[in-house]
């Protein structure tokens, strides 16, 4: 571990903790500016291509990334059976447990976030846990086809500094729909042109998926580094 992120525990003990819990740790290249606990979305595991790609990009930009799995996804890894996410209460408890463990080992700025559902669950406990920052990559503002039932009530009063990186045509929160919501002034929303829920743009936009993923990682890195300097 980078010395900046050693608390009262050495790197070997942290490595053992990661191994014991089945987590994934992408250490920052060079000096780490912060650590981000990054949760997966509802349908894909912590080591999906998308999650691997984003974690690698962020580590390359100086952010440590810790990935974990919610109970239902961890069980899928054991028996191969696809199942729906656990009830929200269990997902939130999982976030609390993971954050408490990581905070014990990791000094310095500690942010939480995730892709889609993982980020939404993080947003629900961010203030409670007193995290340094929140990052949501493709926030599910509403269920597919149900913009009239937004999941944003808690976002109006969120105190934690937050960044949402969203595709303009995200089926779970497009730019037009989100513009009508009341979001806390602590939330910054970055829009990626013609991007979908995976931040993949339409070809006609002139952007590639690679460019949007790179832009997202760069924005997250700059945002977290800004928090660490404040």
Kinemage of the C-alpha trace (Angstrom):
@kinemage 1
@onewidth
@group {chain A} dominant
@subgroup {mainchain}
@vectorlist {calphas} color= white
{ca unk a 1} P 0.000 0.000 0.000
{ca unk a 2} L 1.019 3.561 -0.553
{ca unk a 3} L 2.324 5.053 2.701
{ca unk a 4} L -0.324 7.749 2.464
{ca unk a 5} L -2.931 5.012 2.857
{ca unk a 6} L -1.387 3.102 5.745
{ca unk a 7} L -3.170 3.585 9.021
{ca unk a 8} L -2.122 1.356 11.935
{ca unk a 9} L -1.912 -1.674 9.656
{ca unk a 10} L 0.817 -2.603 7.196
{ca unk a 11} L 0.414 -3.532 3.561
{ca unk a 12} L 0.598 -7.283 4.162
{ca unk a 13} L -2.298 -7.149 6.586
{ca unk a 14} L -4.358 -5.108 4.128
{ca unk a 15} L -3.587 -7.553 1.333
{ca unk a 16} L -4.745 -10.398 3.582
{ca unk a 17} L -7.947 -8.504 4.421
{ca unk a 18} L -8.704 -8.042 0.728
{ca unk a 19} L -8.014 -11.734 0.082
{ca unk a 20} L -10.093 -12.939 3.034
{ca unk a 21} L -13.141 -10.963 1.883
{ca unk a 22} L -12.815 -11.814 -1.794
{ca unk a 23} L -12.429 -8.170 -2.772
{ca unk a 24} L -10.457 -6.682 -5.645
{ca unk a 25} L -7.827 -3.984 -5.048
{ca unk a 26} L -6.386 -1.820 -7.803
{ca unk a 27} L -3.546 0.191 -6.294
{ca unk a 28} L -2.951 3.634 -7.731
{ca unk a 29} L -0.056 4.070 -10.097
{ca unk a 30} L 2.375 6.419 -8.369
{ca unk a 31} L 1.252 8.439 -5.365
{ca unk a 32} L -2.370 7.827 -4.460
{ca unk a 33} L -4.583 10.900 -4.127
{ca unk a 34} L -7.479 8.978 -2.558
{ca unk a 35} L -9.272 5.639 -2.355
{ca unk a 36} L -12.626 4.869 -3.967
{ca unk a 37} L -14.812 1.938 -2.919
{ca unk a 38} L -16.583 1.051 -6.163
{ca unk a 39} L -19.714 -1.125 -6.127
{ca unk a 40} L -21.121 -3.044 -9.087
{ca unk a 41} L -24.521 -2.612 -10.715
{ca unk a 42} L -27.536 -4.905 -10.389
{ca unk a 43} L -26.751 -7.364 -13.163
{ca unk a 44} L -22.981 -7.667 -13.527
{ca unk a 45} L -20.296 -8.642 -10.979
{ca unk a 46} L -17.400 -6.617 -9.605
{ca unk a 47} L -15.067 -8.059 -12.253
{ca unk a 48} L -17.195 -7.395 -15.327
{ca unk a 49} L -15.375 -5.941 -18.313
{ca unk a 50} L -16.848 -2.521 -17.546
{ca unk a 51} L -15.815 -2.583 -13.893
{ca unk a 52} L -12.341 -3.924 -14.707
{ca unk a 53} L -11.871 -1.206 -17.286
{ca unk a 54} L -12.981 1.651 -15.026
{ca unk a 55} L -10.975 0.443 -12.026
{ca unk a 56} L -7.870 0.179 -14.182
{ca unk a 57} L -8.352 3.655 -15.615
{ca unk a 58} L -8.832 5.218 -12.187
{ca unk a 59} L -5.799 3.446 -10.736
{ca unk a 60} L -3.787 4.750 -13.656
{ca unk a 61} L -4.917 8.259 -12.743
{ca unk a 62} L -3.772 7.989 -9.132
{ca unk a 63} L -6.888 6.666 -7.358
{ca unk a 64} L -6.853 3.429 -5.352
{ca unk a 65} L -9.958 1.356 -6.144
{ca unk a 66} L -11.492 -1.287 -3.888
{ca unk a 67} L -14.247 -3.465 -5.331
{ca unk a 68} L -16.610 -5.787 -3.455
{ca unk a 69} L -19.776 -7.735 -4.157
{ca unk a 70} L -23.196 -7.572 -2.569
{ca unk a 71} L -24.370 -10.871 -1.004
{ca unk a 72} L -26.564 -11.981 -3.919
{ca unk a 73} L -23.729 -11.515 -6.412
{ca unk a 74} L -21.200 -13.222 -4.161
{ca unk a 75} L -23.575 -16.193 -3.945
{ca unk a 76} L -23.854 -16.288 -7.741
{ca unk a 77} L -20.078 -16.648 -7.861
{ca unk a 78} L -20.425 -19.739 -5.653
{ca unk a 79} L -23.325 -21.549 -7.313
{ca unk a 80} L -23.651 -19.885 -10.719
{ca unk a 81} L -27.334 -19.098 -10.165
{ca unk a 82} L -28.534 -15.673 -11.276
{ca unk a 83} L -30.771 -14.000 -8.727
{ca unk a 84} L -32.178 -10.518 -8.183
{ca unk a 85} L -30.469 -8.056 -5.846
{ca unk a 86} L -30.998 -8.407 -2.117
{ca unk a 87} L -33.568 -6.128 -0.454
{ca unk a 88} L -32.313 -2.564 -0.129
{ca unk a 89} L -31.841 -2.891 3.645
{ca unk a 90} L -29.363 -5.746 3.139
{ca unk a 91} L -27.517 -3.896 0.375
{ca unk a 92} L -27.173 -0.855 2.624
{ca unk a 93} L -25.919 -2.969 5.514
{ca unk a 94} L -23.340 -4.467 3.180
{ca unk a 95} L -22.148 -0.972 2.284
{ca unk a 96} L -21.876 -0.079 5.978
{ca unk a 97} L -19.830 -3.188 6.738
{ca unk a 98} L -17.460 -2.745 3.812
{ca unk a 99} L -16.914 0.941 4.503
{ca unk a 100} L -16.179 0.324 8.206
{ca unk a 101} L -13.605 -2.338 7.356
{ca unk a 102} L -11.879 -0.284 4.684
{ca unk a 103} L -11.848 2.846 6.849
{ca unk a 104} L -10.049 0.855 9.537
{ca unk a 105} L -7.225 0.039 7.124
{ca unk a 106} L -7.080 3.020 4.794
{ca unk a 107} L -6.024 6.510 5.788
{ca unk a 108} L -6.572 9.622 3.682
{ca unk a 109} L -9.523 10.586 1.497
{ca unk a 110} L -12.044 7.741 1.178
{ca unk a 111} L -14.842 8.030 -1.381
{ca unk a 112} L -17.707 5.654 -2.122
{ca unk a 113} L -19.689 5.039 -5.279
{ca unk a 114} L -20.490 2.630 -8.016
{ca unk a 115} L -22.102 1.812 -11.274
{ca unk a 116} L -25.884 2.177 -11.432
{ca unk a 117} L -27.424 0.405 -8.416
{ca unk a 118} L -24.095 0.302 -6.595
{ca unk a 119} L -23.842 4.071 -6.782
{ca unk a 120} L -27.465 4.570 -5.780
{ca unk a 121} L -27.015 2.434 -2.670
{ca unk a 122} L -23.852 4.364 -1.830
{ca unk a 123} L -25.776 7.635 -2.128
{ca unk a 124} L -28.290 6.415 0.454
{ca unk a 125} L -25.618 5.919 3.146
{ca unk a 126} L -23.054 8.567 2.155
{ca unk a 127} L -24.184 11.202 4.659
{ca unk a 128} L -24.691 8.637 7.408
{ca unk a 129} L -21.185 7.234 6.999
{ca unk a 130} L -19.521 10.620 6.715
{ca unk a 131} L -17.651 9.700 3.540
{ca unk a 132} L -15.374 12.222 1.874
{ca unk a 133} L -17.046 12.030 -1.522
{ca unk a 134} L -19.612 10.143 -3.591
{ca unk a 135} L -19.237 9.026 -7.221
{ca unk a 136} L -22.120 7.632 -9.290
{ca unk a 137} L -21.459 6.272 -12.769
{ca unk a 138} L -24.802 6.047 -14.542
{ca unk a 139} L -27.190 6.857 -11.683
{ca unk a 140} L -30.546 5.022 -11.985
{ca unk a 141} L -32.800 8.026 -11.493
{ca unk a 142} L -35.797 5.813 -12.274
{ca unk a 143} L -36.585 2.280 -13.386
{ca unk a 144} L -36.603 1.715 -17.126
{ca unk a 145} L -39.708 3.291 -18.648
{ca unk a 146} L -40.847 4.875 -15.365
{ca unk a 147} L -39.543 8.456 -15.251
{ca unk a 148} L -42.706 9.437 -13.377
{ca unk a 149} L -41.390 7.490 -10.348
{ca unk a 150} L -37.971 9.021 -9.697
{ca unk a 151} L -35.576 7.778 -7.010
{ca unk a 152} L -34.297 11.190 -6.066
{ca unk a 153} L -35.940 12.276 -2.801
{ca unk a 154} L -32.748 11.852 -0.772
{ca unk a 155} L -30.658 13.601 -3.420
{ca unk a 156} L -32.384 16.906 -2.714
{ca unk a 157} L -30.825 17.095 0.757
{ca unk a 158} L -27.553 15.217 0.210
{ca unk a 159} L -24.692 16.903 2.090
{ca unk a 160} L -21.823 14.787 0.772
{ca unk a 161} L -19.924 16.223 -2.179
{ca unk a 162} L -21.031 14.128 -5.121
{ca unk a 163} L -20.312 13.586 -8.786
{ca unk a 164} L -22.733 11.888 -11.162
{ca unk a 165} L -21.409 10.963 -14.608
{ca unk a 166} L -24.399 10.296 -16.848
{ca unk a 167} L -25.034 9.506 -20.491
{ca unk a 168} L -27.404 12.007 -22.113
{ca unk a 169} L -29.661 9.224 -23.413
{ca unk a 170} L -29.458 6.952 -20.354
{ca unk a 171} L -32.669 4.906 -20.232
{ca unk a 172} L -32.606 5.230 -16.431
{ca unk a 173} L -32.077 8.972 -16.373
{ca unk a 174} L -31.779 11.025 -19.551
{ca unk a 175} L -30.802 14.668 -19.589
{ca unk a 176} L -34.294 16.031 -20.176
{ca unk a 177} L -35.845 14.047 -17.324
{ca unk a 178} L -33.067 14.791 -14.827
{ca unk a 179} L -33.287 18.527 -15.547
{ca unk a 180} L -36.705 18.506 -13.874
{ca unk a 181} L -35.430 17.061 -10.582
{ca unk a 182} L -34.358 19.084 -7.557
{ca unk a 183} L -30.824 17.996 -6.682
{ca unk a 184} L -28.713 19.189 -3.787
{ca unk a 185} L -26.133 21.897 -4.584
{ca unk a 186} L -23.504 19.422 -3.364
{ca unk a 187} L -24.135 17.309 -6.488
{ca unk a 188} L -22.298 17.920 -9.740
{ca unk a 189} L -23.644 16.199 -12.861
{ca unk a 190} L -21.383 15.633 -15.851
{ca unk a 191} L -23.155 14.694 -19.084
{ca unk a 192} L -21.581 12.599 -21.811
{ca unk a 193} L -22.941 13.298 -25.308
{ca unk a 194} L -25.382 10.661 -26.594
{ca unk a 195} L -24.190 8.201 -23.927
{ca unk a 196} L -26.334 5.299 -22.711
{ca unk a 197} L -26.401 3.639 -19.260
{ca unk a 198} L -22.934 2.183 -19.904
{ca unk a 199} L -21.770 5.601 -21.169
{ca unk a 200} L -21.634 4.231 -24.722
{ca unk a 201} L -22.447 6.952 -27.295
{ca unk a 202} L -24.235 6.779 -30.611
{ca unk a 203} L -21.791 6.691 -33.524
{ca unk a 204} L -23.383 9.815 -34.982
{ca unk a 205} L -22.207 11.743 -31.912
{ca unk a 206} L -18.633 11.606 -33.147
{ca unk a 207} L -17.468 10.108 -29.854
{ca unk a 208} L -16.365 6.546 -29.130
{ca unk a 209} L -17.070 4.431 -26.055
{ca unk a 210} L -13.356 4.512 -25.313
{ca unk a 211} L -13.373 8.315 -25.300
{ca unk a 212} L -16.366 8.496 -22.979
{ca unk a 213} L -14.899 5.967 -20.541
{ca unk a 214} L -11.633 7.899 -20.537
{ca unk a 215} L -13.502 11.167 -19.969
{ca unk a 216} L -15.496 9.644 -17.123
{ca unk a 217} L -12.375 8.330 -15.395
{ca unk a 218} L -10.575 11.642 -15.841
{ca unk a 219} L -13.523 13.551 -14.383
{ca unk a 220} L -13.780 11.205 -11.396
{ca unk a 221} L -10.051 11.463 -10.739
{ca unk a 222} L -10.108 15.277 -10.889
{ca unk a 223} L -13.201 15.417 -8.678
{ca unk a 224} L -11.710 13.184 -5.976
{ca unk a 225} L -8.379 14.993 -6.097
{ca unk a 226} L -10.271 18.250 -5.642
{ca unk a 227} L -11.909 16.836 -2.523
{ca unk a 228} L -8.519 15.742 -1.184
{ca unk a 229} L -7.165 19.285 -1.570
{ca unk a 230} L -10.094 21.001 0.115
